[in-house]
Amino acid sequence: MAISQSDLDALDQAIASGVTSVTFDGRTVNYQSTAALMEARQHTFQVLNGSLQNRGPRLFRFGFTTSRGD
């Protein structure tokens, strides 16, 4: 299961509501406390943020030379 922005939104909504259970893709996760929920939110945020930052360049430049020196 890949982590998505909707997962982060669901965690934010649960924190704001004061509940400790969140449903992701039809699965309900019950957290022990709000602190555990906030840790899960921080982890989800870091994974999402890291996955956006680790993308490599989309444009590559190649240089070619021939045996004639062209």
N, C-alpha and C positions, 0 to 999 in steps of 0.2 A: 504494500500500500504506500503510495507516494504521498508526501505531505504537500498540502496545497494552501492557498490563501483562505479558502473556505474553512479549513481546519483551524487556522489562527482566529478567524472571525468567530467560530463557534466557541473557542476557548475564551475569547474576550467577552462574548455575550454571557457565558456562564459565570465568569468572574464578576461582571457587572450585576448579574441577577442574584448572586450569592449562593448559587447551587453548586454541588460538587460532582455532578454527573453530566457528561457530554456525549452526544451521539455523533459518530463519524461513520459515514457510508453504511448506515444501518446497524452499526455496532455501538453499544452504550458502554462507556468507560466511567466507573465510579472512582473518584479520587478520595483519598483519606481526609484531606483537609483543603482549605483554600490555598495554603502555602504549597501543597503538592500540585494543585491546579496551576498556580502561578509559575512553578518550576517547569511544568509541561509547556506552558505558554512561552516561556523564555527559550526553551529548547527548540520549539517549533519556529519561533522567530529567527533564531540563529541558523537553523537549517535552511529556511527560506532565504534569508539574507545571504548566507554563504553560497547557496546554489546560484544566486544571481551574480555574485562577484567572481565566481570561478569560471565563468564562461570565457573562452578564448576569443581571440580576434576573429571577426567574420570575413575579413579581407586578407588575402595573402598576396605577396609580391614575389615574383620569381625573376631571376636574371639568367639569361642564357648567353653562352659564348660558343663559338664554333672553332674548329681547328684552323680556319682561315683567319681568325681574329675579328670577324664581323660582329 
